[in-house]
Amino acid sequence: MITLLPEKKGTFLRASLCDSCNFSCEYCAKDMGMENHTSECVKAGLLSAEEYSRNPEKIAAHGFEIISFTGGEPVLCKDFADIAQAAGRLFRVVEITTNGSKLHEHMEAIRKYVDVLKISVDAADDALRVKITRQNDAKDTLQIVEMCCRAGIAQIGLNFVYMKQNAEELPKLITFVKRLNRKYNRNIYISVLDLYYFKENDAFWREQFSNLKKLRP
């Protein structure tokens, strides 16, 4: 019998670094500000890297062990390296979730300050990835994942949003990961995610949602 094992995690903080993204994924709530949605009454100017880092410092003091940076696309933040470095002094684990397209520009900082690198990969097929992300750069994502293996990134995970249009891609992606794990002696994992519902994307959600319970057998 196969059972699902819980993640060995501590208490974690999910922190957004950037309110923009260079991809326009079909399932993303980009028009709503993604994870940066802020009520008008509390909006303020952008923080400097030093100002931003004071907030995680206070949160870490209350027992948080992991910080998970997201966006938008977090590496589009001009202060990404400085903030990641500061986080490394405060938290046991520093994670980042990225579309991967700009990682080659930030590989030194990723290697130095990031413990877990999560890359969004919603298809093994290049053309389908480009369709889902609505960004031609997505055709290079698998090569970027392998580049990260060669660079010696400590831990790599792939995020896969499960939909009707890419359900058949998951076995192919598993095969891809197995090959990399053998070739580079790694332990890359895949996180399978539900298609997120929001009102503005109702028609797409109804067309593409597929219950993850179908995967259990």
C-alpha positions as a LaTeX table, in Angstrom:
\begin{tabular}{lrrr}
\hline
Residue & $x$ (\AA) & $y$ (\AA) & $z$ (\AA) \\
\hline
Met1 & 0.00 & 0.00 & 0.00 \\
Ile2 & 1.33 & 3.45 & $-0.94$ \\
Thr3 & 0.73 & 6.25 & 1.54 \\
Leu4 & 1.32 & 9.98 & 1.22 \\
Leu5 & 3.95 & 11.28 & 3.62 \\
Pro6 & 3.64 & 14.70 & 5.25 \\
Glu7 & 6.31 & 17.26 & 4.47 \\
Lys8 & 8.98 & 17.55 & 7.13 \\
Lys9 & 8.57 & 21.25 & 7.65 \\
Gly10 & 8.57 & 23.71 & 10.45 \\
Thr11 & 6.42 & 26.81 & 10.84 \\
Phe12 & 6.91 & 28.94 & 7.75 \\
Leu13 & 6.31 & 32.43 & 6.46 \\
Arg14 & 5.20 & 32.99 & 2.86 \\
Ala15 & 6.51 & 36.37 & 1.74 \\
Ser16 & 5.93 & 38.18 & $-1.54$ \\
Leu17 & 8.91 & 40.04 & $-3.01$ \\
Cys18 & 7.49 & 41.49 & $-6.22$ \\
Asp19 & 4.08 & 42.51 & $-7.56$ \\
Ser20 & 4.89 & 41.82 & $-11.21$ \\
Cys21 & 5.68 & 38.78 & $-13.35$ \\
Asn22 & 7.12 & 38.27 & $-16.81$ \\
Phe23 & 4.77 & 35.32 & $-17.42$ \\
Ser24 & 0.98 & 35.48 & $-17.84$ \\
Cys25 & $-0.09$ & 31.95 & $-16.88$ \\
Glu26 & $-3.65$ & 31.04 & $-17.80$ \\
Tyr27 & $-4.52$ & 30.07 & $-14.22$ \\
Cys28 & $-2.88$ & 33.01 & $-12.43$ \\
Ala29 & $-4.76$ & 35.79 & $-10.66$ \\
Lys30 & $-2.40$ & 38.35 & $-12.17$ \\
Asp31 & $-5.03$ & 41.05 & $-12.65$ \\
Met32 & $-5.84$ & 40.83 & $-8.94$ \\
Gly33 & $-2.23$ & 41.44 & $-7.92$ \\
Met34 & $-1.50$ & 37.74 & $-7.28$ \\
Glu35 & $-0.11$ & 37.45 & $-3.74$ \\
Asn36 & 0.41 & 41.20 & $-3.58$ \\
His37 & $-3.27$ & 42.11 & $-3.46$ \\
Thr38 & $-3.46$ & 45.01 & $-1.04$ \\
Ser39 & $-6.47$ & 47.04 & 0.03 \\
Glu40 & $-6.28$ & 50.67 & $-1.04$ \\
Cys41 & $-6.55$ & 51.84 & 2.57 \\
Val42 & $-3.23$ & 50.24 & 3.54 \\
Lys43 & $-1.20$ & 50.74 & 0.35 \\
Ala44 & 2.12 & 52.52 & 0.77 \\
Gly45 & 5.41 & 53.04 & $-1.04$ \\
Leu46 & 7.87 & 50.26 & $-1.80$ \\
Leu47 & 10.23 & 49.27 & 1.01 \\
Ser48 & 13.99 & 49.25 & 0.70 \\
Ala49 & 15.77 & 45.91 & 1.20 \\
Glu50 & 16.72 & 46.97 & 4.74 \\
Glu51 & 13.17 & 48.01 & 5.59 \\
Tyr52 & 11.69 & 44.85 & 4.08 \\
Ser53 & 14.08 & 42.64 & 6.05 \\
Arg54 & 13.01 & 44.11 & 9.38 \\
Asn55 & 9.60 & 42.43 & 9.08 \\
Pro56 & 10.90 & 38.84 & 8.66 \\
Glu57 & 13.36 & 39.55 & 11.48 \\
Lys58 & 10.49 & 40.26 & 13.88 \\
Ile59 & 8.52 & 37.25 & 12.65 \\
Ala60 & 11.52 & 34.91 & 12.96 \\
Ala61 & 11.86 & 35.99 & 16.58 \\
His62 & 8.46 & 34.38 & 17.24 \\
Gly63 & 9.51 & 30.89 & 16.18 \\
Phe64 & 9.14 & 30.85 & 12.41 \\
Glu65 & 11.78 & 28.55 & 10.92 \\
Ile66 & 11.25 & 28.80 & 7.16 \\
Ile67 & 10.68 & 31.68 & 4.79 \\
Ser68 & 9.19 & 31.00 & 1.35 \\
Phe69 & 9.63 & 33.84 & $-1.15$ \\
Thr70 & 7.08 & 34.25 & $-3.91$ \\
Gly71 & 5.69 & 37.05 & $-6.08$ \\
Gly72 & 4.79 & 37.80 & $-8.82$ \\
Glu73 & 8.19 & 36.62 & $-9.94$ \\
Pro74 & 10.47 & 37.10 & $-6.92$ \\
Val75 & 13.78 & 37.39 & $-8.79$ \\
Leu76 & 12.42 & 40.47 & $-10.59$ \\
Cys77 & 12.88 & 42.25 & $-7.26$ \\
Lys78 & 16.02 & 44.38 & $-7.66$ \\
Asp79 & 16.99 & 43.66 & $-4.03$ \\
Phe80 & 16.44 & 39.91 & $-4.25$ \\
Ala81 & 20.02 & 38.92 & $-3.38$ \\
Asp82 & 20.24 & 41.28 & $-0.38$ \\
Ile83 & 16.88 & 40.16 & 1.02 \\
Ala84 & 17.69 & 36.46 & 0.52 \\
Gln85 & 21.04 & 36.94 & 2.26 \\
Ala86 & 19.36 & 38.65 & 5.22 \\
Ala87 & 16.75 & 35.86 & 5.39 \\
Gly88 & 19.49 & 33.25 & 5.51 \\
Arg89 & 20.70 & 34.71 & 8.79 \\
Leu90 & 17.22 & 34.57 & 10.30 \\
Phe91 & 15.64 & 31.31 & 9.12 \\
Arg92 & 16.66 & 27.67 & 9.09 \\
Val93 & 15.43 & 27.31 & 5.50 \\
Val94 & 15.05 & 29.86 & 2.69 \\
Glu95 & 12.76 & 28.83 & $-0.18$ \\
Ile96 & 11.87 & 30.56 & $-3.43$ \\
Thr97 & 9.11 & 29.82 & $-5.94$ \\
Thr98 & 9.94 & 31.01 & $-9.45$ \\
Asn99 & 9.04 & 30.45 & $-13.10$ \\
Gly100 & 12.75 & 29.89 & $-13.68$ \\
Ser101 & 13.17 & 32.16 & $-16.69$ \\
Lys102 & 15.60 & 34.56 & $-14.98$ \\
Leu103 & 17.51 & 32.11 & $-12.80$ \\
His104 & 20.65 & 32.26 & $-14.96$ \\
Glu105 & 20.95 & 35.95 & $-13.99$ \\
His106 & 20.76 & 35.17 & $-10.26$ \\
Met107 & 22.49 & 31.80 & $-9.99$ \\
Glu108 & 25.22 & 33.02 & $-7.65$ \\
Ala109 & 22.69 & 34.40 & $-5.15$ \\
Ile110 & 20.51 & 31.27 & $-5.46$ \\
Arg111 & 23.50 & 29.03 & $-4.74$ \\
Lys112 & 24.61 & 31.11 & $-1.75$ \\
Tyr113 & 21.36 & 31.97 & $-0.02$ \\
Val114 & 18.54 & 29.63 & $-1.16$ \\
Asp115 & 18.05 & 26.18 & 0.37 \\
Val116 & 14.98 & 25.07 & $-1.63$ \\
Leu117 & 14.36 & 26.19 & $-5.20$ \\
Lys118 & 10.81 & 25.59 & $-6.47$ \\
Ile119 & 10.26 & 25.99 & $-10.21$ \\
Ser120 & 6.82 & 26.10 & $-11.83$ \\
Val121 & 6.64 & 23.48 & $-14.60$ \\
Asp122 & 3.14 & 22.67 & $-15.86$ \\
Ala123 & 4.05 & 20.43 & $-18.80$ \\
Ala124 & 6.90 & 18.35 & $-20.18$ \\
Asp125 & 5.88 & 19.40 & $-23.68$ \\
Asp126 & 7.48 & 22.70 & $-24.73$ \\
Ala127 & 4.54 & 23.92 & $-26.80$ \\
Leu128 & 2.01 & 23.24 & $-24.04$ \\
Arg129 & 4.17 & 25.07 & $-21.48$ \\
Val130 & 4.29 & 28.09 & $-23.79$ \\
Lys131 & 0.51 & 27.95 & $-24.19$ \\
Ile132 & $-0.18$ & 27.71 & $-20.44$ \\
Thr133 & 2.30 & 30.44 & $-19.48$ \\
Arg134 & 1.57 & 32.61 & $-22.53$ \\
Gln135 & 5.31 & 33.33 & $-22.63$ \\
Asn136 & 7.71 & 31.95 & $-25.23$ \\
Asp137 & 10.57 & 31.83 & $-22.70$ \\
Ala138 & 8.80 & 28.87 & $-21.06$ \\
Lys139 & 10.09 & 26.64 & $-23.84$ \\
Asp140 & 13.46 & 26.63 & $-22.03$ \\
Thr141 & 12.20 & 25.66 & $-18.56$ \\
Leu142 & 13.33 & 22.03 & $-18.61$ \\
Gln143 & 16.82 & 23.07 & $-19.70$ \\
Ile144 & 16.84 & 25.60 & $-16.85$ \\
Val145 & 15.93 & 22.87 & $-14.35$ \\
Glu146 & 18.88 & 20.81 & $-15.58$ \\
Met147 & 21.12 & 23.88 & $-15.43$ \\
Cys148 & 20.20 & 24.19 & $-11.74$ \\
Cys149 & 21.19 & 20.56 & $-11.22$ \\
Arg150 & 24.59 & 21.21 & $-12.79$ \\
Ala151 & 24.99 & 24.31 & $-10.63$ \\
Gly152 & 24.60 & 22.20 & $-7.49$ \\
Ile153 & 21.46 & 23.84 & $-6.07$ \\
Ala154 & 20.84 & 22.15 & $-2.72$ \\
Gln155 & 17.19 & 21.13 & $-3.22$ \\
Ile156 & 14.97 & 21.48 & $-6.28$ \\
Gly157 & 11.21 & 21.00 & $-6.42$ \\
Leu158 & 8.83 & 21.36 & $-9.36$ \\
Asn159 & 5.34 & 22.85 & $-8.92$ \\
Phe160 & 2.75 & 21.35 & $-11.28$ \\
Val161 & $-0.79$ & 22.81 & $-11.46$ \\
Tyr162 & $-3.02$ & 19.84 & $-12.32$ \\
Met163 & $-5.60$ & 20.56 & $-15.06$ \\
Lys164 & $-7.47$ & 18.65 & $-17.73$ \\
Gln165 & $-5.22$ & 20.02 & $-20.47$ \\
Asn166 & $-1.97$ & 18.83 & $-18.83$ \\
Ala167 & $-3.04$ & 15.74 & $-16.87$ \\
Glu168 & $-1.22$ & 13.47 & $-19.33$ \\
Glu169 & 1.96 & 15.52 & $-18.88$ \\
Leu170 & 2.51 & 14.48 & $-15.28$ \\
Pro171 & 3.88 & 10.96 & $-16.06$ \\
Lys172 & 6.23 & 12.55 & $-18.62$ \\
Leu173 & 7.44 & 15.04 & $-16.04$ \\
Ile174 & 8.02 & 12.23 & $-13.56$ \\
Thr175 & 10.15 & 10.46 & $-16.16$ \\
Phe176 & 12.12 & 13.68 & $-16.72$ \\
Val177 & 12.74 & 14.07 & $-12.98$ \\
Lys178 & 13.80 & 10.44 & $-12.60$ \\
Arg179 & 16.37 & 10.92 & $-15.37$ \\
Leu180 & 17.82 & 13.99 & $-13.69$ \\
Asn181 & 17.88 & 12.30 & $-10.29$ \\
Arg182 & 19.90 & 9.42 & $-11.73$ \\
Lys183 & 22.19 & 11.62 & $-13.83$ \\
Tyr184 & 23.02 & 14.14 & $-11.09$ \\
Asn185 & 22.42 & 11.98 & $-8.01$ \\
Arg186 & 19.67 & 14.34 & $-6.89$ \\
Asn187 & 16.33 & 14.09 & $-5.12$ \\
Ile188 & 14.13 & 16.46 & $-7.16$ \\
Tyr189 & 10.47 & 16.23 & $-6.17$ \\
Ile190 & 7.18 & 17.28 & $-7.78$ \\
Ser191 & 4.41 & 19.09 & $-5.90$ \\
Val192 & 1.02 & 18.60 & $-7.60$ \\
Leu193 & $-1.26$ & 21.59 & $-6.97$ \\
Asp194 & $-5.00$ & 22.19 & $-7.40$ \\
Leu195 & $-6.18$ & 24.68 & $-9.99$ \\
Tyr196 & $-6.90$ & 27.79 & $-7.91$ \\
Tyr197 & $-10.38$ & 29.28 & $-8.23$ \\
Phe198 & $-11.08$ & 32.99 & $-8.35$ \\
Lys199 & $-14.17$ & 34.71 & $-9.67$ \\
Glu200 & $-12.49$ & 36.47 & $-12.58$ \\
Asn201 & $-11.26$ & 33.12 & $-13.93$ \\
Asp202 & $-14.50$ & 31.22 & $-13.44$ \\
Ala203 & $-14.92$ & 30.06 & $-17.06$ \\
Phe204 & $-11.34$ & 28.75 & $-17.31$ \\
Trp205 & $-11.63$ & 26.99 & $-13.94$ \\
Arg206 & $-14.87$ & 25.24 & $-14.94$ \\
Glu207 & $-13.28$ & 24.12 & $-18.21$ \\
Gln208 & $-9.96$ & 22.91 & $-16.75$ \\
Phe209 & $-10.48$ & 21.85 & $-13.12$ \\
Ser210 & $-9.73$ & 18.19 & $-12.42$ \\
Asn211 & $-10.05$ & 16.76 & $-8.91$ \\
Leu212 & $-6.74$ & 15.58 & $-7.49$ \\
Lys213 & $-8.52$ & 12.56 & $-6.01$ \\
Lys214 & $-8.27$ & 11.05 & $-9.50$ \\
Leu215 & $-4.52$ & 10.75 & $-8.99$ \\
Arg216 & $-4.71$ & 8.63 & $-5.83$ \\
Pro217 & $-5.15$ & 5.24 & $-7.60$ \\
\hline
\end{tabular}
